[in-house]
Amino acid sequence: MSDTQARLIDGRARAAQLKSDVAAGVAGFRAATGRPPRLDVVLVGEDPASQIYVRNKEQEARDVGMTSAAHRLSGDVAADHVEALVRTLSDDEAVDGVLLQLPLPGRLDPAGLISALDPAKDVDGLTTANAGRLVSGVPALVPCTPRGCMMLIRECGVDLAGRRALVVGRSHLMGRPMAELLLQADCTVTIAHSKSLSLPALCQEADILVAAVGRPEFIRGDWIRKGAIVIDVGVNRAPSRDPAKAAAGKTRLVGDVAFDEAVAVAAAITPVPGGVGPMTIACLLENTLIAARRRAGLDGV
């Protein structure tokens, strides 16, 4: 590893390896049960990013041998209709995993709709049952993005016991389960957020920094401890570096970390794109296989 530039943590390569493992597991499941695992996704509204994510999830599920179906609902659909669909899929014996694509239109309550999910099919790990199991340290379906982040951290080959870890972000989808996974790896964990006092100083103390605050290039290079592992969960749009393109409204994809600054300080860092994103879908597929095996009563789960 260079003394002056961080190692790039290749999320695409790690995701490809995980998907290969899932495909082998799917083949074994099909041989044992006579059918492939099935993942159903509920998409409400026309959010462009969500439309892309759902198409990608459908395709990648099929690529590993699963059956996948997307249920696309209009943005003005009634909440009780969405809830009824989630309950129907939860009760359908042919369905192994159900994902409610977030974000939802603002008038819909995510917590209320997630509560309609069967925890055994909650492949995004968002029900209170799975969250409680995770905190209790018993087997659970773990939210996909933090699960993928832990895999990438372990790719660095560092003994995590006792390391100081900072998670910047406190969401139920990412920040809180991420902190719990780091605790279970024996890290000393702090959760911060955009309103935390002395945030740069907190970042400078962290051996492992997970940025999930949702602000483009919010965490600067001089906030980062030299030799830290940096996991950038952010997916944001920023103006193009080319002034003419920026004036025309062209954008570029950036994370929550100022990458060009951080790469000169960190020991290892995830790029955006190509870091955490591919791992999220790969972990969704793994969670679907885990859910299917548990429901089928197969050994080795």
Residue pairs with C-beta under 8 A, 6 or more apart in sequence:
1 7
1 267
1 268
4 264
5 263
5 264
6 230
6 262
6 263
6 264
6 265
6 266
6 267
6 268
6 269
7 156
7 267
7 268
7 269
8 268
8 269
8 270
8 271
9 152
9 155
9 156
9 231
9 268
9 269
9 270
9 271
9 275
10 274
10 275
11 148
11 152
11 270
11 271
11 274
11 275
11 276
11 277
11 278
11 279
12 274
12 278
14 151
14 152
14 155
14 278
14 279
14 282
15 148
15 278
15 279
15 281
15 282
16 278
16 282
18 151
18 279
18 282
18 283
18 285
18 286
19 60
19 63
19 64
19 282
19 285
21 286
22 64
22 282
22 285
22 286
22 289
23 63
23 64
23 65
25 289
25 293
26 36
26 37
26 64
26 65
26 66
26 289
27 65
29 36
29 37
29 289
29 292
29 293
29 296
29 298
30 36
30 65
32 296
32 298
33 296
33 298
36 65
36 66
36 67
37 66
37 67
37 96
37 97
37 288
37 289
37 291
37 292
38 66
38 67
38 68
38 69
38 94
38 95
38 96
38 97
38 292
39 57
39 61
39 66
39 67
39 68
39 69
39 95
39 96
39 97
39 98
39 99
39 123
39 284
39 285
39 288
40 68
40 69
40 70
40 71
40 89
40 92
40 95
40 97
40 98
40 99
41 54
41 57
41 58
41 68
41 69
41 70
41 71
41 98
41 99
41 101
42 70
42 71
42 73
42 82
42 85
42 86
42 89
42 98
42 99
42 100
42 101
43 50
43 51
43 54
43 70
43 71
43 72
43 73
43 101
44 73
44 74
44 75
44 77
44 82
44 101
44 104
44 105
44 108
45 73
45 74
45 75
45 104
45 105
46 75
47 103
50 101
50 102
50 103
53 101
54 70
54 72
54 101
55 70
56 281
57 68
57 70
57 99
57 281
57 284
58 68
58 69
58 70
60 281
60 282
60 285
61 67
61 68
61 285
61 288
62 68
64 285
66 285
66 288
66 289
71 85
71 89
73 81
73 82
73 85
75 105
76 105
79 107
79 108
79 109
79 112
79 113
82 108
82 113
83 112
83 113
83 116
86 98
86 100
86 113
86 116
86 117
87 116
89 95
89 98
89 121
90 98
90 116
90 117
90 118
90 121
91 118
95 121
96 121
96 288
96 291
96 292
96 295
97 121
97 123
97 284
97 287
97 288
97 291
97 292
98 117
98 118
98 121
98 122
98 123
99 123
99 124
99 284
100 110
100 113
100 114
100 117
100 124
100 126
102 110
102 173
103 110
104 110
104 113
114 122
114 126
114 127
115 127
115 128
117 126
117 127
119 127
119 129
119 130
119 141
120 291
120 294
120 295
121 291
121 295
122 129
122 130
122 141
123 141
123 144
123 284
123 287
123 288
123 291
124 141
124 143
124 144
124 173
124 284
124 287
125 131
125 134
125 140
125 141
125 142
125 143
125 144
125 147
125 177
125 287
126 143
126 172
126 173
130 140
130 141
130 142
131 140
131 172
131 176
131 177
133 139
133 140
134 140
134 142
134 177
134 180
134 181
135 180
137 184
141 287
141 290
141 291
142 177
142 181
142 283
142 287
143 173
143 174
143 177
144 279
144 280
144 281
144 283
144 284
144 287
145 173
145 174
145 178
145 212
145 233
145 276
145 279
145 280
145 283
146 174
146 177
146 178
146 181
147 181
147 279
147 283
147 286
147 287
148 276
148 279
148 280
148 282
148 283
149 178
149 181
149 210
149 231
149 233
149 276
149 279
150 178
150 181
150 182
150 185
151 279
151 283
152 231
152 270
152 275
152 276
152 279
153 160
153 208
153 229
153 231
154 160
156 229
156 267
156 268
158 229
160 182
160 185
160 186
160 187
160 208
161 185
161 186
161 187
162 186
162 187
162 188
163 187
163 188
163 207
163 208
164 187
164 188
164 190
164 205
164 206
164 207
164 208
165 179
165 182
165 187
165 188
165 189
165 190
165 206
165 207
165 208
165 209
165 210
166 189
166 190
166 191
166 192
166 202
166 203
166 205
166 206
166 208
166 209
166 210
167 175
167 178
167 179
167 182
167 189
167 190
167 191
167 192
167 210
167 212
168 175
168 192
168 193
168 194
168 196
168 199
168 203
168 209
168 210
168 211
168 212
168 213
168 219
168 256
169 175
169 178
169 191
169 193
169 210
169 211
169 212
169 213
169 214
169 233
170 176
170 191
170 193
171 212
174 212
174 233
175 191
175 193
175 212
176 191
178 210
178 212
179 189
179 191
182 189
182 208
182 210
183 189
187 208
190 202
190 206
192 199
192 202
193 213
194 213
194 215
194 218
196 202
199 223
200 220
200 222
200 223
203 209
203 219
203 223
203 224
203 225
204 223
204 224
204 225
205 225
206 224
206 225
206 228
207 225
207 227
207 228
207 229
208 228
208 229
208 231
209 219
209 224
209 225
209 228
209 229
209 230
209 231
210 231
210 233
211 218
211 219
211 230
211 231
211 232
211 233
211 234
211 255
211 256
211 257
212 233
212 234
212 256
213 219
213 234
213 256
214 234
214 236
214 256
215 234
215 236
215 256
216 234
216 236
216 237
216 238
216 254
216 255
216 256
217 236
217 238
217 254
217 255
217 256
217 257
217 258
217 259
218 234
218 256
218 257
219 256
219 257
219 258
219 262
220 258
220 261
220 262
221 258
221 260
221 261
221 262
221 263
221 264
221 265
222 261
222 265
224 230
224 257
224 262
224 265
224 266
225 265
226 265
226 266
227 266
227 267
228 265
228 266
228 267
229 266
229 267
229 268
229 269
230 257
230 262
230 266
230 268
230 269
230 270
231 269
231 270
231 275
231 276
232 255
232 256
232 257
232 259
232 269
232 270
232 271
232 272
232 275
232 276
233 255
233 256
233 276
234 254
234 255
234 256
234 257
234 272
235 253
235 255
235 272
235 273
235 277
236 253
236 254
236 255
236 256
237 251
237 252
237 253
237 254
238 251
238 252
238 253
238 254
239 246
239 250
239 251
239 252
240 246
240 250
240 251
240 252
241 252
242 250
253 272
253 273
254 272
255 270
255 271
255 272
255 275
257 269
259 269
259 271
259 272
262 269
263 269
269 275
270 276
290 301
293 300
293 301
294 301
